[in-house]
Amino acid sequence: MTCLNHQKISIICVGQKSAQKWLGDACDDYLQRFSPNELQVKIFLAKPANRSNEKSNDANKQRWLKTESEKICEIIQNIKNTNKNNDTFIILLDERGKNFTTKKFSEKLQELFDLHKEIIFVIGGTDGLADELKQNANLLFRLSDFTLPHGLARLFLIEQIYRIYTLIKGHPYHRE
């Protein structure tokens, strides 16, 4: 079993702070449950590309994805710069990614914690994530078969990370 010792998870989301107070409160509630001496979970927001007054065609979509990808890459590089040994594993949330049960995802994260000090999750914007980001990721992960609003995807991911945290710690939060 994995021993958590100052592991880090960063969640990069294309979007803005939710205007829905209940959603922000729910995310904050889960984030406060982690012991920072064991697992630090941080949220980073990448500003979405400006889509106002522009038609949603392929050329604009590619430009928007490129703009958002540059912002995501900048955040990833900043995270890597603070992690002195550059020991990160990048997981992109994608509807065509690998599907896990909670138990299998717990096993995967425990394996990753044994090998890496920091895991970075990336949640894309309205148009998803650029192909270049997907090609450079260590893992594409499907959070759900459902299409979720970005705020709910963020909350769902944080809750699943908390659930796995409790599984590792032997806490009775998760029930089979």
VEXDREN-2710 file (C-alpha; in Angstrom, 1 decimal):
% VEXDREN-2710
k/r/px/py/pz
1/MET/0.0/0.0/0.0
2/THR/1.2/3.5/-0.9
3/CYS/2.4/5.8/1.9
4/LEU/1.4/9.4/1.1
5/ASN/4.2/11.7/2.0
6/HIS/3.9/15.2/0.5
7/GLN/2.5/14.0/-2.8
8/LYS/1.0/16.7/-5.0
9/ILE/-1.9/16.8/-7.4
10/SER/-2.5/19.8/-9.6
11/ILE/-5.8/20.2/-11.5
12/ILE/-5.6/22.6/-14.4
13/CYS/-9.0/23.7/-15.7
14/VAL/-9.8/25.8/-18.7
15/GLY/-12.4/28.1/-17.3
16/GLN/-13.1/30.6/-14.6
17/LYS/-14.2/30.5/-11.0
18/SER/-17.7/29.2/-11.0
19/ALA/-20.5/31.8/-10.6
20/GLN/-22.5/29.1/-8.9
21/LYS/-21.6/29.4/-5.2
22/TRP/-22.7/25.9/-4.3
23/LEU/-20.3/24.4/-6.7
24/GLY/-17.3/26.4/-5.4
25/ASP/-18.3/25.6/-1.9
26/ALA/-18.5/21.9/-2.7
27/CYS/-15.0/21.9/-4.3
28/ASP/-13.6/23.8/-1.4
29/ASP/-15.1/21.4/1.1
30/TYR/-13.4/18.4/-0.5
31/LEU/-10.1/20.3/-0.9
32/GLN/-10.0/21.1/2.8
33/ARG/-10.3/17.4/3.7
34/PHE/-6.8/16.6/2.5
35/SER/-3.9/16.6/4.9
36/PRO/-1.2/18.8/3.3
37/ASN/1.5/16.6/4.8
38/GLU/0.2/13.6/2.8
39/LEU/-1.5/15.0/-0.3
40/GLN/-1.6/18.6/-1.6
41/VAL/-4.3/19.2/-4.1
42/LYS/-4.4/22.6/-6.0
43/ILE/-6.6/24.0/-8.7
44/PHE/-5.2/26.2/-11.4
45/LEU/-7.5/28.1/-13.8
46/ALA/-6.4/28.7/-17.4
47/LYS/-8.4/31.6/-19.0
48/PRO/-10.5/30.4/-21.9
49/ALA/-10.0/31.8/-25.3
50/ASN/-12.2/34.7/-26.2
51/ARG/-15.0/33.3/-28.4
52/SER/-17.2/36.4/-28.5
53/ASN/-18.6/37.6/-31.8
54/GLU/-16.8/34.7/-33.7
55/LYS/-18.4/31.9/-35.6
56/SER/-17.7/28.4/-34.3
57/ASN/-16.0/27.0/-37.4
58/ASP/-13.0/24.7/-37.7
59/ALA/-10.4/27.5/-38.2
60/ASN/-11.6/29.4/-35.1
61/LYS/-11.9/26.3/-33.1
62/GLN/-8.3/25.4/-33.9
63/ARG/-7.2/28.9/-33.0
64/TRP/-9.1/28.8/-29.7
65/LEU/-7.6/25.3/-28.8
66/LYS/-4.1/26.6/-29.6
67/THR/-4.6/29.7/-27.3
68/GLU/-5.9/27.5/-24.5
69/SER/-3.1/24.9/-25.0
70/GLU/-0.5/27.6/-24.7
71/LYS/-2.0/28.7/-21.4
72/ILE/-2.2/25.1/-20.1
73/CYS/1.5/24.5/-21.2
74/GLU/2.6/27.6/-19.3
75/ILE/0.9/26.5/-16.1
76/ILE/2.4/23.0/-16.5
77/GLN/5.8/24.5/-17.0
78/ASN/5.4/26.7/-13.9
79/ILE/4.4/23.6/-11.9
80/LYS/7.4/21.6/-13.2
81/ASN/9.7/24.6/-12.3
82/THR/8.5/24.5/-8.7
83/ASN/9.0/20.7/-8.6
84/LYS/12.8/20.6/-8.5
85/ASN/13.2/17.1/-9.9
86/ASN/10.6/17.7/-12.7
87/ASP/8.9/14.5/-11.6
88/THR/5.4/14.9/-13.0
89/PHE/2.8/12.7/-14.6
90/ILE/0.2/14.4/-16.8
91/ILE/-3.3/13.1/-17.2
92/LEU/-5.7/14.7/-19.6
93/LEU/-9.5/14.3/-19.2
94/ASP/-10.9/13.3/-22.6
95/GLU/-14.1/11.5/-23.6
96/ARG/-12.0/9.0/-25.6
97/GLY/-9.7/8.3/-22.8
98/LYS/-9.2/5.2/-20.7
99/ASN/-12.2/4.4/-18.4
100/PHE/-11.5/3.2/-14.8
101/THR/-13.6/2.0/-12.0
102/THR/-12.9/3.7/-8.7
103/LYS/-11.0/0.7/-7.4
104/LYS/-8.8/0.5/-10.6
105/PHE/-8.3/4.2/-10.6
106/SER/-7.2/4.0/-7.0
107/GLU/-4.7/1.3/-7.9
108/LYS/-3.4/3.4/-10.9
109/LEU/-2.9/6.5/-8.7
110/GLN/-1.2/4.5/-6.0
111/GLU/1.2/3.2/-8.7
112/LEU/1.8/6.7/-9.9
113/PHE/2.4/8.0/-6.4
114/ASP/5.1/5.4/-6.0
115/LEU/6.8/6.6/-9.1
116/HIS/6.1/10.4/-9.2
117/LYS/5.9/13.3/-6.7
118/GLU/3.3/15.2/-8.7
119/ILE/0.3/14.3/-10.8
120/ILE/-1.2/16.9/-13.1
121/PHE/-4.8/16.6/-14.3
122/VAL/-6.0/18.8/-17.2
123/ILE/-9.7/19.6/-17.9
124/GLY/-10.2/21.2/-21.2
125/GLY/-12.4/24.0/-22.3
126/THR/-15.6/24.2/-24.3
127/ASP/-14.0/22.7/-27.4
128/GLY/-11.9/20.1/-25.5
129/LEU/-8.1/19.9/-25.7
130/ALA/-5.7/20.3/-28.7
131/ASP/-4.4/17.1/-30.3
132/GLU/-0.8/18.2/-29.5
133/LEU/-1.6/18.2/-25.8
134/LYS/-3.2/14.8/-26.0
135/GLN/-0.2/13.4/-27.8
136/ASN/2.2/14.7/-25.1
137/ALA/0.1/13.5/-22.2
138/ASN/1.1/10.5/-20.2
139/LEU/-2.5/9.3/-19.9
140/LEU/-5.9/10.1/-21.4
141/PHE/-8.6/9.5/-18.8
142/ARG/-12.4/9.4/-19.3
143/LEU/-14.1/10.7/-16.1
144/SER/-17.5/9.5/-17.2
145/ASP/-19.5/8.3/-20.1
146/PHE/-21.8/11.3/-19.5
147/THR/-21.0/14.8/-20.9
148/LEU/-20.5/17.0/-17.8
149/PRO/-20.5/20.7/-17.5
150/HIS/-16.9/21.8/-16.7
151/GLY/-17.7/22.8/-13.1
152/LEU/-19.3/19.5/-12.3
153/ALA/-16.4/17.7/-14.0
154/ARG/-14.0/19.6/-11.7
155/LEU/-16.1/18.7/-8.6
156/PHE/-16.5/15.0/-9.7
157/LEU/-12.7/14.7/-10.2
158/ILE/-11.9/16.3/-6.8
159/GLU/-14.4/13.9/-5.1
160/GLN/-12.9/10.9/-6.8
161/ILE/-9.4/12.0/-5.8
162/TYR/-10.7/12.4/-2.2
163/ARG/-12.3/8.9/-2.4
164/ILE/-9.0/7.4/-3.5
165/TYR/-7.2/9.3/-0.8
166/THR/-9.5/7.7/1.8
167/LEU/-9.0/4.2/0.2
168/ILE/-5.3/4.6/0.6
169/LYS/-5.7/5.8/4.2
170/GLY/-8.1/2.9/5.0
171/HIS/-10.9/5.4/5.9
172/PRO/-14.4/4.0/5.5
173/TYR/-15.6/6.8/3.1
174/HIS/-15.7/4.4/0.1
175/ARG/-18.0/1.4/0.2
176/GLU/-18.1/-1.4/-2.3
END
